[in-house]
Each structure stands twice: as structure tokens, then as C-alpha cells.
Amino acid sequence: MQITRTDIYSIANGFLKFYKALGYVEIQPDNIIQERDTTLTYTNSTIVPLKAELLKGIKGKGFVLLQPCLRLKNLKRNNFDSAFTSYFRMVGILSSPQLRISDQAENIKDYFSKTFQ
């Protein structure tokens, strides 16, 4: 089975819809050039925009997002290698501490087992 770029976007958007249907709130992704977190130059994972929500406290079931990410390994060092540069979109969730990890694992398993039937 070959997966296309269209398939990947469909899977990611389906993940968002799945978690929104479970009661998660979709938050907007951060810009790829980081403005909120001054310790970062680029947004490199979903935890960057989710940190603000984590610090405020998680209300309800939690949050879900699709975040553009950029990783530039060793950019400021002399041994920078463009082979380790990547741009991608990452799905992420931040769940309420009241939700058990086993329940969350079951949700993820349900989504991906239905998606890849």
C-alpha cells in the first residue's frame, strides 16, 4: 500500500475531527517562525503551542492541533548537515490529567485501526 501526500493530509485532518468529536478543543497552530517562545527560533513540535494551554490548566477533555514544524539539527554549529533538515505537520493532543493513559491509548488505537482498515 502506497501512501500519498493527499492520504497524509486526510489522516491528519481525520485525527483532528476524531478528537473534536470526543470533545477536545482545536487550538490554532503557532507560526513556523516562533514568536511566543523566545527560547526557540522555529516551531519544532506540537508542544510549543500546547505549553501555553498547559500553563493555564486544562479545562474539559483537552486540546488537539495540527502544527507545521521545522527542525534544523545543528544549524548554529559548524557541523550543520542539511540531510537532517525537515519540515512536516505534526498532530498532537494534550489531555486532561483526569483521563487515563490507557483510555487515551484506546482512542488512538481506535482512530488508526479504523483509518487503516
Secondary structure, DSSP 8 states (H G I E B T S, - for coil): ----HHHHHHHHHHHHHHHHHTT-EE-----SB-SS-TT-SB--STHHHHHHHHHH---SSEEEEEEEEEEETTTTSTT--GGGEEEEEEEEEEE-TTS-HHHHHHHHHHHHHHHT-
